[in-house]
Amino acid sequence: MASTEFVDAADAQAAALGFDPARVFVPHPIQDRTDDEMAALADAAVDEIVKAITA
């Protein structure tokens, strides 16, 4: 899991390693989010995260 700022970096790393891991991206930026905003990001992503780790 990472913010959308890192999509290209994750693609490049996956290609370099020859491995395509499950990935979930949330909106960027992260560091200036309030606790409530972080909770909302987590709530919005949780189903996709569970699906990624159980598929």
C-alpha positions as semicolon CSV with decimal commas, in nm:
position;residue;x (nm);y (nm);z (nm)
1;M;0,000;0,000;0,000
2;A;0,128;0,342;-0,094
3;S;0,004;0,677;-0,217
4;T;-0,056;0,740;-0,585
5;E;0,270;0,935;-0,605
6;F;0,449;0,598;-0,609
7;V;0,260;0,415;-0,887
8;D;0,539;0,458;-1,144
9;A;0,806;0,361;-0,892
10;A;0,612;0,049;-0,794
11;D;0,572;-0,046;-1,162
12;A;0,945;0,001;-1,224
13;Q;1,041;-0,202;-0,917
14;A;0,801;-0,483;-1,011
15;A;0,946;-0,495;-1,363
16;A;1,303;-0,491;-1,232
17;L;1,230;-0,779;-0,997
18;G;1,017;-0,975;-1,243
19;F;0,741;-0,992;-0,984
20;D;0,397;-0,832;-0,990
21;P;0,280;-0,802;-0,629
22;A;-0,064;-0,697;-0,517
23;R;-0,074;-0,319;-0,483
24;V;-0,323;-0,074;-0,342
25;F;-0,278;0,300;-0,383
26;V;-0,449;0,578;-0,192
27;P;-0,464;0,947;-0,284
28;H;-0,150;1,153;-0,235
29;P;-0,034;1,336;-0,025
30;I;-0,040;1,156;0,308
31;Q;0,179;1,353;0,549
32;D;-0,048;1,655;0,591
33;R;-0,371;1,461;0,643
34;T;-0,568;1,489;0,963
35;D;-0,649;1,181;1,167
36;D;-1,005;1,191;1,034
37;E;-0,883;1,214;0,674
38;M;-0,646;0,921;0,730
39;A;-0,930;0,716;0,876
40;A;-1,143;0,796;0,571
41;L;-0,861;0,688;0,336
42;A;-0,824;0,362;0,529
43;D;-1,199;0,301;0,527
44;A;-1,211;0,360;0,153
45;A;-0,919;0,123;0,086
46;V;-0,984;-0,161;0,331
47;D;-1,198;-0,376;0,099
48;E;-0,942;-0,352;-0,180
49;I;-0,660;-0,434;0,063
50;V;-0,839;-0,741;0,198
51;K;-0,915;-0,855;-0,156
52;A;-0,550;-0,809;-0,256
53;I;-0,416;-1,018;0,030
54;T;-0,676;-1,294;0,007
55;A;-0,697;-1,339;-0,370
